[in-house]
Amino acid sequence: MTSGAGLPFALRAMRPDDVDGVAAIEGEAFSDPWPARAFRDLLRHPSARLRVALEGGTLLGYCVVMRALDEGEVANIATAPTARRRGVAALLLDDAMSALARDGVTSLFLEVRESNTAARALYASRGFRAVGRRRGYYRLPDEDALVLRWSAPPVEPVATPTVPPATS
């Protein structure tokens, strides 16, 4: 488990026994929620990374990211209503971004409701920028999605010291 400095919650891989709680948060957070079966299926998917945030034994939130080659997608991220505005989503997102960057991901995408100003502010604070729009992407209510992209900073080459040739 990992936790942010001074934060009272920890992160770990999602387990099958977390799915019912994750599905409950999903149902509270989204008007068109994923079913519990979707999370169970993703637990077996080799390119999916599912993490949960906990405080004591209480589930506070979760994040699902997918990876394909050097690109990733934040497929789903949510926090329980009682845990909002406490840095849970930020910790989950930072954890996902760090792990994917370590694994060679250079671009990370996500969709967000245009009206979700809190989520958009979080993503902007992490360097996500709008790169597109999906018209009518969301249902209940119908709304456009903004497609956001984060690009990993370029890796600076390591300077190699040069050794002068030996003279005889």
DSSP file (Angstrom, degrees, kcal/mol; ACC not computed):
  #  RESIDUE AA STRUCTURE BP1 BP2  ACC     N-H-->O    O-->H-N    N-H-->O    O-->H-N    TCO  KAPPA ALPHA  PHI   PSI    X-CA   Y-CA   Z-CA
    1    1 A M              0   0    0      0, 0.0     2,-0.3     0, 0.0    11,-0.2   0.000 360.0 360.0 360.0 147.9    0.0    0.0    0.0
    2    2 A T  B     -A   11   0A   0      9,-1.8     9,-3.4     0, 0.0     2,-0.3  -0.926 360.0-173.7-124.7 153.8    1.1    3.6   -0.6
    3    3 A S        -     0   0    0     -2,-0.3     7,-0.2     7,-0.2     2,-0.1  -0.990  28.5-107.3-143.3 154.3   -0.2    6.8    0.9
    4    4 A G    >   -     0   0    0      5,-0.5     3,-2.1    -2,-0.3     2,-0.2  -0.448  53.9 -82.4 -75.7 153.2    0.5   10.4    0.3
    5    5 A A  T 3  S-     0   0    0      1,-0.3    -1,-0.1    -2,-0.1     0, 0.0  -0.369 114.8  -2.0 -58.5 121.9    2.5   12.3    2.8
    6    6 A G  T 3  S+     0   0    0      1,-0.3    -1,-0.3    -2,-0.2    -2,-0.0   0.423 101.1 128.2  78.5  -2.0    0.3   13.3    5.6
    7    7 A L    <   -     0   0    0     -3,-2.1    -1,-0.3     2,-0.1    80,-0.0  -0.706  57.3-141.6 -90.5 139.8   -2.8   11.8    4.0
    8    8 A P  S    S+     0   0    0      0, 0.0    48,-0.4     0, 0.0     2,-0.3   0.332  75.4  75.5 -84.0  10.2   -4.9    9.5    6.1
    9    9 A F        -     0   0    0     46,-0.2    -5,-0.5    -5,-0.1     2,-0.3  -0.826  62.3-150.4-123.2 163.7   -5.7    7.1    3.3
   10   10 A A  E     - B   0  54A   0     44,-2.6    44,-2.8    -2,-0.3     2,-0.4  -0.867   8.5-135.3-128.7 158.5   -3.8    4.4    1.4
   11   11 A L  E     +AB   2  53A   0     -9,-3.4    -9,-1.8    -2,-0.3     2,-0.3  -0.887  28.7 155.6-114.1 146.2   -3.8    3.0   -2.1
   12   12 A R  E     - B   0  52A   0     40,-1.8    40,-2.8    -2,-0.4     2,-0.1  -0.965  49.0 -72.3-155.8 169.5   -3.7   -0.7   -3.2
   13   13 A A  E     - B   0  51A   0     -2,-0.3    38,-0.3    38,-0.2     2,-0.1  -0.383  56.3-106.1 -63.5 141.6   -4.7   -2.9   -6.1
   14   14 A M        -     0   0    0     36,-2.5    36,-0.1    -2,-0.1    -1,-0.1  -0.471  38.5-159.3 -67.9 141.0   -8.4   -3.5   -6.4
   15   15 A R    >>  -     0   0    0     -2,-0.1     3,-2.2    -3,-0.1     4,-0.6  -0.794  32.1-103.8-117.7 162.2   -9.4   -7.0   -5.3
   16   16 A P  G >4 S+     0   0    0      0, 0.0     3,-1.1     0, 0.0     4,-0.4   0.852 120.6  59.0 -54.6 -35.0  -12.5   -9.1   -6.1
   17   17 A D  G 34 S+     0   0    0      1,-0.2     4,-0.3     2,-0.1     3,-0.1   0.579  99.7  59.2 -74.4  -5.4  -13.9   -8.4   -2.7
   18   18 A D  G <> S+     0   0    0     -3,-2.2     4,-2.6     1,-0.1     3,-0.3   0.643  81.8  87.6 -86.8 -17.7  -13.8   -4.6   -3.4
   19   19 A V  H <X S+     0   0    0     -3,-1.1     4,-3.0    -4,-0.6     5,-0.2   0.853  83.6  51.2 -59.4 -42.6  -16.0   -4.8   -6.4
   20   20 A D  H  > S+     0   0    0     -4,-0.4     4,-1.8     1,-0.2    -1,-0.2   0.918 114.2  44.9 -62.2 -41.7  -19.4   -4.4   -4.6
   21   21 A G  H  > S+     0   0    0     -3,-0.3     4,-2.1    -4,-0.3    -2,-0.2   0.889 113.3  50.4 -67.2 -39.2  -18.1   -1.3   -2.8
   22   22 A V  H  X S+     0   0    0     -4,-2.6     4,-2.8     1,-0.2    -2,-0.2   0.924 110.0  50.5 -62.8 -44.4  -16.6    0.1   -6.0
   23   23 A A  H  X S+     0   0    0     -4,-3.0     4,-2.3    -5,-0.2    -1,-0.2   0.856 108.0  53.6 -63.5 -34.2  -19.9   -0.5   -7.9
   24   24 A A  H  X S+     0   0    0     -4,-1.8     4,-1.5    -5,-0.2    -1,-0.2   0.927 110.9  45.1 -65.7 -44.0  -21.8    1.3   -5.1
   25   25 A I  H  X S+     0   0    0     -4,-2.1     4,-2.2     1,-0.2     3,-0.2   0.918 111.3  54.5 -63.6 -42.6  -19.5    4.4   -5.4
   26   26 A E  H  X S+     0   0    0     -4,-2.8     4,-2.3     1,-0.2    -2,-0.2   0.910 107.2  50.4 -55.7 -44.7  -19.9    4.1   -9.2
   27   27 A G  H  < S+     0   0    0     -4,-2.3    -1,-0.2     1,-0.2    -2,-0.2   0.818 113.5  45.0 -65.8 -31.2  -23.7    4.2   -8.8
   28   28 A E  H  < S+     0   0    0     -4,-1.5    -1,-0.2    -3,-0.2    -2,-0.2   0.787 117.6  44.2 -79.9 -28.5  -23.5    7.3   -6.6
   29   29 A A  H  < S+     0   0    0     -4,-2.2     2,-0.4    -5,-0.1    -2,-0.2   0.794 112.5  45.3 -88.8 -29.4  -21.0    9.1   -8.8
   30   30 A F     <  -     0   0    0     -4,-2.3    -1,-0.1    -5,-0.2    48,-0.0  -0.916  59.2-147.5-125.9 143.2  -22.4    8.5  -12.3
   31   31 A S  S    S+     0   0    0     -2,-0.4    -1,-0.1     1,-0.3    -4,-0.1   0.685 106.3  36.2 -77.4 -18.6  -25.9    8.7  -13.8
   32   32 A D  S    S-     0   0    0     -6,-0.1    -1,-0.3   107,-0.1   107,-0.1  -0.613  93.4-170.0-130.2  70.2  -25.0    5.8  -16.3
   33   33 A P        -     0   0    0      0, 0.0    -6,-0.1     0, 0.0   -10,-0.0  -0.181  25.1-111.2 -72.9 153.9  -22.8    3.6  -14.1
   34   34 A W        -     0   0    0      1,-0.1     2,-0.1     2,-0.0    -4,-0.1  -0.529  40.0-114.1 -69.2 145.1  -20.8    0.6  -15.1
   35   35 A P    >>  -     0   0    0      0, 0.0     3,-1.2     0, 0.0     4,-1.0  -0.449  24.0-109.7 -77.2 159.3  -22.2   -2.6  -13.7
   36   36 A A  H 3> S+     0   0    0      1,-0.3     4,-2.2     2,-0.2     3,-0.4   0.853 117.5  66.2 -55.3 -35.9  -20.2   -4.6  -11.1
   37   37 A R  H 3> S+     0   0    0      1,-0.2     4,-2.7     2,-0.2    -1,-0.3   0.856  94.0  58.4 -55.9 -37.2  -19.5   -7.2  -13.8
   38   38 A A  H <> S+     0   0    0     -3,-1.2     4,-2.1     1,-0.2    -1,-0.2   0.911 107.7  45.6 -61.7 -42.5  -17.4   -4.7  -15.7
   39   39 A F  H  X S+     0   0    0     -4,-1.0     4,-1.6    -3,-0.4    -1,-0.2   0.906 112.0  51.7 -67.3 -41.1  -15.0   -4.2  -12.8
   40   40 A R  H  X S+     0   0    0     -4,-2.2     4,-0.6     1,-0.2    -2,-0.2   0.919 111.1  48.1 -60.7 -43.0  -14.8   -8.0  -12.2
   41   41 A D  H >< S+     0   0    0     -4,-2.7     3,-1.2     1,-0.2     4,-0.3   0.908 109.1  53.1 -63.7 -41.9  -14.0   -8.5  -15.9
   42   42 A L  H >< S+     0   0    0     -4,-2.1     3,-1.3     1,-0.3     6,-0.2   0.791  94.7  69.2 -66.8 -27.4  -11.3   -5.8  -15.8
   43   43 A L  H 3< S+     0   0    0     -4,-1.6    -1,-0.3     1,-0.3    -2,-0.2   0.794 104.7  43.8 -59.3 -25.9   -9.6   -7.4  -12.8
   44   44 A R  T << S+     0   0    0     -3,-1.2    -1,-0.3    -4,-0.6    -2,-0.2   0.466  88.9 107.1 -96.7  -3.1   -8.6  -10.2  -15.2
   45   45 A H    X   -     0   0    0     -3,-1.3     3,-1.5    -4,-0.3    -3,-0.0  -0.652  63.5-146.5 -82.3 124.0   -7.6   -7.9  -18.1
   46   46 A P  T 3  S+     0   0    0      0, 0.0    -1,-0.1     0, 0.0    -4,-0.0   0.761  95.8  45.6 -65.6 -25.3   -3.8   -7.8  -18.5
   47   47 A S  T 3  S+     0   0    0      2,-0.0    20,-1.8    19,-0.0     2,-0.4   0.308  94.3  96.8-101.6  12.2   -3.6   -4.2  -19.6
   48   48 A A  E <   - C   0  66A   0     -3,-1.5     2,-0.5    -6,-0.2    18,-0.2  -0.797  53.4-163.9 -99.5 142.9   -5.9   -2.8  -16.9
   49   49 A R  E     - C   0  65A   0     16,-2.9    16,-2.3    -2,-0.4     2,-0.5  -0.974   9.7-175.9-125.6 114.8   -4.7   -1.3  -13.7
   50   50 A L  E     + C   0  64A   0     -2,-0.5   -36,-2.5    14,-0.2     2,-0.3  -0.951   5.7 175.3-116.9 125.3   -7.4   -1.0  -11.0
   51   51 A R  E     -BC  13  63A   0     12,-2.4    12,-2.2    -2,-0.5     2,-0.3  -0.927  12.8-156.3-129.1 151.7   -6.6    0.8   -7.7
   52   52 A V  E     -BC  12  62A   0    -40,-2.8   -40,-1.8    -2,-0.3     2,-0.4  -0.924  10.7-139.4-125.2 153.0   -8.6    1.7   -4.7
   53   53 A A  E     -BC  11  61A   0      8,-2.4     7,-3.2    -2,-0.3     8,-1.2  -0.935  26.2-174.9-109.5 135.6   -8.2    4.3   -2.0
   54   54 A L  E     -BC  10  59A   0    -44,-2.8   -44,-2.6    -2,-0.4     2,-0.5  -0.947  24.3-159.9-132.1 149.8   -9.0    3.3    1.6
   55   55 A E  E >  S- C   0  58A   0      3,-2.4     3,-2.3    -2,-0.3     2,-0.4  -0.958  82.1 -40.5-126.4 111.5   -9.2    5.0    5.0
   56   56 A G  T 3  S-     0   0    0     -2,-0.5   -46,-0.1   -48,-0.4    -2,-0.0  -0.616 125.7 -32.5  63.6-124.6   -8.9    2.3    7.6
   57   57 A G  T 3  S+     0   0    0     -2,-0.4     2,-0.5    -3,-0.1    -1,-0.3   0.303 114.8 111.7-103.3   8.7  -11.1   -0.4    6.0
   58   58 A T  E <   -C   55   0A   0     -3,-2.3    -3,-2.4     1,-0.0     2,-0.4  -0.718  67.1-130.2 -91.7 127.3  -13.4    2.1    4.3
   59   59 A L  E     +C   54   0A   0     -2,-0.5    -5,-0.2    -5,-0.2     3,-0.1  -0.608  29.9 172.2 -74.4 124.4  -13.4    2.3    0.5
   60   60 A L  E     -     0   0A   0     -7,-3.2    20,-3.4    -2,-0.4     2,-0.3   0.712  56.5 -33.8-105.3 -28.7  -13.1    6.0   -0.5
   61   61 A G  E     -CD  53  79A   0     -8,-1.2    -8,-2.4    18,-0.3    -1,-0.4  -0.982  49.1-139.7-178.1 177.6  -12.5    5.8   -4.3
   62   62 A Y  E     -CD  52  78A   0     16,-2.3    16,-2.0    -2,-0.3     2,-0.3  -0.974   2.6-152.9-154.1 162.3  -11.1    3.9   -7.2
   63   63 A C  E     -CD  51  77A   0    -12,-2.2   -12,-2.4    -2,-0.3     2,-0.5  -0.992   4.3-165.1-143.2 135.2   -9.3    4.4  -10.5
   64   64 A V  E     +CD  50  76A   0     12,-3.4    12,-1.7    -2,-0.3    11,-1.7  -0.986  13.8 175.3-121.3 122.1   -9.3    2.3  -13.6
   65   65 A V  E     -CD  49  74A   0    -16,-2.3   -16,-2.9    -2,-0.5     2,-0.3  -0.951  13.9-154.8-125.5 150.0   -6.6    2.9  -16.3
   66   66 A M  E     -CD  48  73A   0      7,-2.4     7,-2.3    -2,-0.4     2,-0.4  -0.906   7.5-155.8-120.3 149.0   -5.9    0.9  -19.5
   67   67 A R  E     + D   0  72A   0    -20,-1.8     2,-0.3    -2,-0.3     5,-0.2  -0.986  15.5 174.6-130.2 137.9   -2.6    0.7  -21.3
   68   68 A A  E >   - D   0  71A   0      3,-2.9     3,-2.2    -2,-0.4     2,-0.2  -0.911  67.5 -56.1-139.7 111.5   -1.8    0.0  -25.0
   69   69 A L  T 3  S-     0   0    0     -2,-0.3    -1,-0.0     1,-0.3     0, 0.0  -0.373 122.3 -14.3  55.3-118.8    1.8    0.3  -26.0
   70   70 A D  T 3  S+     0   0    0     -2,-0.2    36,-2.9    35,-0.1    37,-1.4   0.224 124.1  80.3-101.1  16.6    2.9    3.9  -25.1
   71   71 A E  E <   -De  68 107A   0     -3,-2.2    -3,-2.9    34,-0.2     2,-0.3  -0.916  54.6-173.0-121.7 150.3   -0.6    5.2  -24.6
   72   72 A G  E     -De  67 108A   0     35,-2.3    37,-2.4    -2,-0.3     2,-0.4  -0.896   9.7-151.1-133.6 165.2   -3.0    5.0  -21.6
   73   73 A E  E     -De  66 109A   0     -7,-2.3    -7,-2.4    -2,-0.3     2,-1.2  -0.992  17.9-136.8-139.2 130.9   -6.6    5.9  -20.8
   74   74 A V  E     +D   65   0A   0     35,-2.9    37,-0.5    -2,-0.4    -9,-0.2  -0.773  30.0 178.7 -80.1 102.3   -8.2    6.8  -17.6
   75   75 A A  E     -     0   0A   0    -11,-1.7     2,-0.3    -2,-1.2    -1,-0.2   0.813  61.7  -5.9 -78.9 -31.1  -11.3    4.7  -18.1
   76   76 A N  E     +D   64   0A   0    -12,-1.7   -12,-3.4    -3,-0.1     2,-0.3  -0.938  57.1 170.1-166.2 137.4  -12.9    5.5  -14.8
   77   77 A I  E     +D   63   0A   0     -2,-0.3     2,-0.3   -14,-0.2   -14,-0.2  -0.954  16.3 153.3-151.3 133.9  -12.2    7.4  -11.6
   78   78 A A  E     -D   62   0A   0    -16,-2.0   -16,-2.3    -2,-0.3     2,-0.3  -0.993  25.1-148.8-158.2 156.5  -14.5    8.3   -8.8
   79   79 A T  E     -D   61   0A   0     -2,-0.3   -18,-0.3   -18,-0.2     5,-0.1  -0.938  35.5 -97.7-126.5 152.9  -14.7    9.0   -5.1
   80   80 A A    >>  -     0   0    0    -20,-3.4     3,-2.1    -2,-0.3     4,-0.5  -0.382  38.3-114.9 -62.6 144.9  -17.5    8.3   -2.6
   81   81 A P  G >4 S+     0   0    0      0, 0.0     3,-0.9     0, 0.0    -1,-0.1   0.848 117.1  53.9 -52.8 -36.1  -19.6   11.4   -1.9
   82   82 A T  G 34 S+     0   0    0      1,-0.2    -2,-0.1     3,-0.0   -22,-0.0   0.618 108.8  50.3 -74.7 -11.3  -18.4   11.6    1.7
   83   83 A A  G X4>S+     0   0    0     -3,-2.1     3,-0.8   -23,-0.2     5,-0.5   0.374  81.9 122.1-107.2   3.0  -14.8   11.5    0.6
   84   84 A R  T <<5 +     0   0    0     -3,-0.9    -4,-0.0    -4,-0.5     0, 0.0  -0.313  69.8  23.2 -71.2 151.6  -14.9   14.3   -2.0
   85   85 A R  T 3 5S+     0   0    0      1,-0.1    -1,-0.2    -2,-0.0    -3,-0.0   0.728  95.2 101.2  67.9  25.0  -12.7   17.4   -1.8
   86   86 A R  T < 5S-     0   0    0     -3,-0.8    -2,-0.1   -79,-0.0    -1,-0.1   0.325 100.5-100.4-117.3   4.7  -10.1   15.5    0.4
   87   87 A G  T  >5S+     0   0    0     -4,-0.1     4,-2.2   -80,-0.0     5,-0.2   0.550  84.9 125.4  90.4   7.9   -7.5   14.7   -2.3
   88   88 A V  H  ><S+     0   0    0     -5,-0.5     4,-2.5     2,-0.2     5,-0.2   0.958  76.6  43.6 -65.5 -51.0   -8.6   11.1   -2.9
   89   89 A A  H  > S+     0   0    0      1,-0.2     4,-2.8     2,-0.2     5,-0.2   0.893 113.3  53.0 -62.6 -39.1   -9.1   11.5   -6.7
   90   90 A A  H  > S+     0   0    0      2,-0.2     4,-2.8     1,-0.2    -1,-0.2   0.917 110.2  47.3 -62.1 -43.0   -5.8   13.5   -6.9
   91   91 A L  H  X S+     0   0    0     -4,-2.2     4,-2.3     2,-0.2    -2,-0.2   0.920 113.4  47.9 -65.2 -43.3   -3.9   10.8   -5.2
   92   92 A L  H  X S+     0   0    0     -4,-2.5     4,-2.2     2,-0.2    -2,-0.2   0.918 114.5  46.4 -62.8 -43.3   -5.4    8.1   -7.4
   93   93 A L  H  X S+     0   0    0     -4,-2.8     4,-2.8     2,-0.2     5,-0.2   0.925 112.5  49.2 -66.4 -44.8   -4.7   10.1  -10.5
   94   94 A D  H  X S+     0   0    0     -4,-2.8     4,-2.5    -5,-0.2     5,-0.2   0.903 110.9  51.4 -60.5 -41.0   -1.1   10.9   -9.5
   95   95 A D  H  X S+     0   0    0     -4,-2.3     4,-2.3    -5,-0.2    -1,-0.2   0.925 112.2  45.9 -61.1 -45.9   -0.6    7.2   -8.7
   96   96 A A  H  X S+     0   0    0     -4,-2.2     4,-2.7     2,-0.2     5,-0.2   0.927 113.1  49.2 -64.0 -45.8   -1.9    6.1  -12.1
   97   97 A M  H  X S+     0   0    0     -4,-2.8     4,-2.4     1,-0.2    -2,-0.2   0.910 112.6  47.7 -62.2 -42.7    0.1    8.8  -14.0
   98   98 A S  H  X S+     0   0    0     -4,-2.5     4,-2.3    -5,-0.2    -1,-0.2   0.930 113.4  47.1 -64.3 -45.6    3.4    7.8  -12.2
   99   99 A A  H  X S+     0   0    0     -4,-2.3     4,-1.4    -5,-0.2    -2,-0.2   0.920 114.2  46.6 -63.7 -44.1    2.9    4.1  -12.7
  100  100 A L  H  <>S+     0   0    0     -4,-2.7     5,-2.7     2,-0.2    -1,-0.2   0.912 111.3  51.2 -66.6 -41.1    2.1    4.5  -16.4
  101  101 A A  H ><5S+     0   0    0     -4,-2.4     3,-1.6    -5,-0.2    -1,-0.2   0.909 108.2  52.6 -61.6 -41.4    5.0    6.9  -17.0
  102  102 A R  H 3<5S+     0   0    0     -4,-2.3    -1,-0.2     1,-0.3    -2,-0.2   0.827 107.4  53.9 -61.1 -30.9    7.3    4.4  -15.3
  103  103 A D  T 3<5S-     0   0    0     -4,-1.4    -1,-0.3    -5,-0.2    -2,-0.2   0.341 128.4 -97.0 -87.6   6.4    6.0    1.8  -17.8
  104  104 A G  T < 5 +     0   0    0     -3,-1.6     2,-0.3     1,-0.3    -3,-0.2   0.552  69.8 151.9  94.6   7.9    6.8    3.9  -20.8
  105  105 A V      < +     0   0    0     -5,-2.7    -1,-0.3     1,-0.2   -34,-0.2  -0.589  16.6 177.3 -72.9 129.9    3.4    5.6  -21.4
  106  106 A T        +     0   0    0    -36,-2.9    46,-2.8    -2,-0.3     2,-0.4   0.603  65.4  39.2-108.1 -17.0    3.9    9.0  -23.1
  107  107 A S  E     -eF  71 151A   0    -37,-1.4   -35,-2.3    44,-0.2     2,-0.4  -1.000  60.8-170.1-136.7 137.0    0.3   10.0  -23.6
  108  108 A L  E     -eF  72 150A   0     42,-2.6    42,-2.8    -2,-0.4     2,-0.3  -0.995  10.9-168.6-128.6 128.7   -2.7    9.6  -21.3
  109  109 A F  E     +eF  73 149A   0    -37,-2.4   -35,-2.9    -2,-0.4     2,-0.3  -0.746  10.7 164.7-114.8 159.6   -6.2   10.3  -22.4
  110  110 A L  E     - F   0 148A   0     38,-1.6    38,-2.9    -2,-0.3     2,-0.4  -0.964  28.0-128.7-162.5 161.4   -9.6   10.6  -20.7
  111  111 A E  E     - F   0 147A   0    -37,-0.5     2,-0.3    -2,-0.3    36,-0.2  -0.920  25.9-179.0-112.4 144.6  -13.1   11.9  -21.3
  112  112 A V  E     - F   0 146A   0     34,-1.8    34,-2.9    -2,-0.4    -2,-0.0  -0.998  35.5-101.2-142.2 142.1  -14.9   14.2  -18.9
  113  113 A R  E >   - F   0 145A   0     -2,-0.3     3,-1.5    32,-0.2    32,-0.2  -0.376  30.1-129.9 -58.5 137.3  -18.3   15.8  -18.9
  114  114 A E  T 3  S+     0   0    0     30,-1.7    -1,-0.2     1,-0.3    31,-0.1   0.849 108.3  52.2 -58.7 -33.4  -18.0   19.4  -20.1
  115  115 A S  T 3  S+     0   0    0     29,-0.3     2,-1.9     1,-0.1    -1,-0.3   0.531  80.7  99.0 -82.3  -5.5  -20.1   20.5  -17.0
  116  116 A N    <>  +     0   0    0     -3,-1.5     4,-2.4     1,-0.2     5,-0.2  -0.529  43.9 166.0 -85.5  78.2  -17.8   18.6  -14.5
  117  117 A T  H  >  +     0   0    0     -2,-1.9     4,-2.2     1,-0.2    -1,-0.2   0.830  69.9  55.7 -65.9 -33.8  -15.8   21.7  -13.5
  118  118 A A  H  > S+     0   0    0     -3,-0.2     4,-2.0     2,-0.2    -1,-0.2   0.946 112.0  42.2 -65.0 -46.7  -14.3   20.0  -10.4
  119  119 A A  H  > S+     0   0    0      1,-0.2     4,-2.8     2,-0.2     5,-0.2   0.914 113.2  53.1 -65.7 -42.1  -12.9   17.1  -12.4
  120  120 A R  H  X S+     0   0    0     -4,-2.4     4,-2.6     1,-0.2    -1,-0.2   0.889 108.1  51.0 -61.2 -38.4  -11.7   19.4  -15.2
  121  121 A A  H  X S+     0   0    0     -4,-2.2     4,-2.1     2,-0.2    -1,-0.2   0.913 110.3  49.4 -65.5 -42.0   -9.8   21.6  -12.7
  122  122 A L  H  X S+     0   0    0     -4,-2.0     4,-0.8     2,-0.2    -2,-0.2   0.952 113.1  46.3 -60.1 -49.3   -8.1   18.5  -11.2
  123  123 A Y  H ><>S+     0   0    0     -4,-2.8     5,-2.5     1,-0.2     3,-0.9   0.906 111.5  51.2 -62.8 -41.4   -7.1   17.3  -14.7
  124  124 A A  H ><5S+     0   0    0     -4,-2.6     3,-1.6     1,-0.2    -1,-0.2   0.888 104.9  57.4 -62.2 -37.6   -5.9   20.8  -15.7
  125  125 A S  H 3<5S+     0   0    0     -4,-2.1    -1,-0.2     1,-0.3    -2,-0.2   0.713 106.9  50.0 -66.5 -18.4   -3.8   21.0  -12.5
  126  126 A R  T <<5S-     0   0    0     -3,-0.9    -1,-0.3    -4,-0.8    -2,-0.2   0.313 127.6 -96.8-101.5   6.1   -2.0   17.7  -13.7
  127  127 A G  T < 5S+     0   0    0     -3,-1.6    24,-0.4     1,-0.3     2,-0.2   0.567  70.5 150.1  94.0   9.4   -1.3   19.0  -17.2
  128  128 A F      < -     0   0    0     -5,-2.5     2,-0.3    -6,-0.2    -1,-0.3  -0.555  24.8-167.0 -74.1 140.7   -4.2   17.6  -19.1
  129  129 A R  E     -G  149   0A   0     20,-2.5    20,-2.6    -2,-0.2     2,-0.2  -0.967  26.9-103.0-129.4 145.7   -5.2   19.7  -22.1
  130  130 A A  E     +G  148   0A   0     -2,-0.3    18,-0.3    18,-0.2     3,-0.1  -0.475  41.1 164.2 -68.3 132.2   -8.4   19.5  -24.3
  131  131 A V  E     -     0   0A   0     16,-3.3     2,-0.3     1,-0.3    17,-0.2   0.373  60.9 -11.9-127.0  -2.6   -7.7   17.8  -27.6
  132  132 A G  E     -G  147   0A   0     15,-1.2    15,-2.5     2,-0.0     2,-0.3  -0.990  55.0-119.3-177.6-179.4  -11.2   17.0  -28.8
  133  133 A R  E     -G  146   0A   0     -2,-0.3     2,-0.7    13,-0.3    13,-0.2  -0.998   9.3-152.4-142.1 136.6  -14.9   16.7  -28.1
  134  134 A R  E >   -G  145   0A   0     11,-2.8    11,-2.2    -2,-0.3     3,-1.4  -0.932  26.0-137.6-110.8 107.1  -17.2   13.7  -28.4
  135  135 A R  E 3  S-     0   0A   0     -2,-0.7     9,-0.1     1,-0.3    -2,-0.0  -0.422  81.6  -2.3 -67.3 130.7  -20.7   15.0  -29.1
  136  136 A G  E 3  S+     0   0A   0     -2,-0.2    -1,-0.3     1,-0.1     8,-0.2   0.743  85.7 143.0  63.5  25.2  -23.5   13.3  -27.2
  137  137 A Y  E <   +     0   0A   0     -3,-1.4     2,-0.2     6,-0.1     7,-0.2   0.884  56.5  58.3 -65.2 -41.0  -21.0   10.9  -25.5
  138  138 A Y  E   > -G  143   0A   0      5,-2.6     5,-1.5    -4,-0.3     2,-0.3  -0.630  68.6-157.8 -95.0 150.5  -22.8   10.9  -22.1
  139  139 A R  T   5 +     0   0    0     -2,-0.2  -108,-0.2     3,-0.2     3,-0.1  -0.787  60.7  59.1-116.4 163.6  -26.3    9.9  -21.4
  140  140 A L  T   5S+     0   0    0     -2,-0.3    -1,-0.2  -109,-0.1     2,-0.1   0.905 131.7  18.4  54.2  61.1  -28.7   10.8  -18.5
  141  141 A P  T   5S-     0   0    0      0, 0.0     2,-0.2     0, 0.0  -110,-0.1   0.560 107.3-123.7 -89.8 162.0  -28.4   13.7  -19.2
  142  142 A D  T   5 +     0   0    0     -3,-0.1     2,-0.3    -2,-0.1    -3,-0.2  -0.454  48.1 153.2 -64.4 133.0  -27.1   13.8  -22.8
  143  143 A E  E   < - G   0 138A   0     -5,-1.5    -5,-2.6    -2,-0.2    -6,-0.1  -0.985  43.5-103.6-161.0 151.3  -23.9   15.9  -22.8
  144  144 A D  E     -     0   0A   0     -2,-0.3   -30,-1.7    -8,-0.2     2,-0.4  -0.418  29.9-136.9 -73.7 153.6  -20.7   16.2  -24.8
  145  145 A A  E     -FG 113 134A   0    -11,-2.2   -11,-2.8   -32,-0.2     2,-0.5  -0.913   8.2-138.9-107.0 140.1  -17.4   14.8  -23.5
  146  146 A L  E     -FG 112 133A   0    -34,-2.9   -34,-1.8    -2,-0.4     2,-0.6  -0.855  16.6-139.0 -91.5 133.9  -14.2   16.7  -23.7
  147  147 A V  E     -FG 111 132A   0    -15,-2.5   -16,-3.3    -2,-0.5   -15,-1.2  -0.849  24.0-167.7 -93.8 122.7  -11.3   14.5  -24.6
  148  148 A L  E     -FG 110 130A   0    -38,-2.9   -38,-1.6    -2,-0.6     2,-0.4  -0.834   5.7-162.2-113.2 149.9   -8.2   15.5  -22.6
  149  149 A R  E     -FG 109 129A   0    -20,-2.6   -20,-2.5    -2,-0.3     2,-0.4  -0.994   7.0-163.6-134.1 138.0   -4.6   14.4  -23.1
  150  150 A W  E     -F  108   0A   0    -42,-2.8   -42,-2.6    -2,-0.4     2,-0.5  -0.972  11.6-157.6-114.4 134.9   -1.6   14.4  -20.8
  151  151 A S  E     -F  107   0A   0     -2,-0.4   -44,-0.2   -24,-0.4   -45,-0.1  -0.953  19.6-122.1-114.5 130.4    1.8   14.1  -22.4
  152  152 A A        -     0   0    0    -46,-2.8     3,-0.1    -2,-0.5   -46,-0.0  -0.399  37.7-102.3 -64.7 142.0    4.8   12.9  -20.4
  153  153 A P        -     0   0    0      0, 0.0    -1,-0.1     0, 0.0     3,-0.0  -0.374  47.1 -94.7 -63.5 146.4    7.6   15.4  -20.3
  154  154 A P        -     0   0    0      0, 0.0     2,-0.5     0, 0.0    -3,-0.0  -0.311  38.1-115.8 -62.8 145.2   10.5   14.4  -22.6
  155  155 A V        -     0   0    0     -3,-0.1     3,-0.0     1,-0.0    -3,-0.0  -0.709  26.6-131.0 -83.5 125.2   13.2   12.4  -21.1
  156  156 A E        -     0   0    0     -2,-0.5     2,-0.1     1,-0.1    -1,-0.0  -0.590  25.5-113.6 -75.9 133.2   16.5   14.4  -21.1
  157  157 A P        -     0   0    0      0, 0.0     2,-0.5     0, 0.0    -1,-0.1  -0.385  30.2-114.8 -65.6 145.6   19.4   12.3  -22.5
  158  158 A V        -     0   0    0      1,-0.1     2,-0.2    -2,-0.1    -3,-0.0  -0.684  30.1-118.8 -82.4 128.4   22.1   11.6  -19.9
  159  159 A A        -     0   0    0     -2,-0.5    -1,-0.1     1,-0.1    -3,-0.0  -0.482  23.5-147.0 -68.8 131.9   25.3   13.3  -20.7
  160  160 A T        -     0   0    0     -2,-0.2     2,-0.1     1,-0.0    -1,-0.1  -0.887  17.1-123.7-101.8 124.2   28.1   10.7  -21.3
  161  161 A P        -     0   0    0      0, 0.0     2,-0.4     0, 0.0    -1,-0.0  -0.382  23.9-134.1 -65.7 142.2   31.5   11.9  -20.2
  162  162 A T        -     0   0    0     -2,-0.1     0, 0.0     0, 0.0     0, 0.0  -0.787   9.6-149.4 -98.8 142.2   34.1   11.7  -22.9
  163  163 A V        -     0   0    0     -2,-0.4     3,-0.1     3,-0.0     0, 0.0  -0.937  21.8-121.2-110.2 125.8   37.5   10.3  -22.3
  164  164 A P        -     0   0    0      0, 0.0     3,-0.1     0, 0.0     0, 0.0  -0.323  39.6 -95.5 -63.3 148.1   40.3   11.7  -24.3
  165  165 A P        -     0   0    0      0, 0.0     2,-0.1     0, 0.0     0, 0.0  -0.299  44.2-101.5 -63.8 148.6   42.2    9.2  -26.4
  166  166 A A        -     0   0    0     -3,-0.1     2,-0.4     2,-0.0    -3,-0.0  -0.455  34.7-147.5 -69.4 140.3   45.3    7.7  -24.9
  167  167 A T              0   0    0     -2,-0.1    -1,-0.0     1,-0.1     0, 0.0  -0.866 360.0 360.0-109.4 145.5   48.5    9.1  -26.2
  168  168 A S              0   0    0     -2,-0.4    -1,-0.1     0, 0.0    -2,-0.0   0.443 360.0 360.0-110.8 360.0   51.7    7.1  -26.5
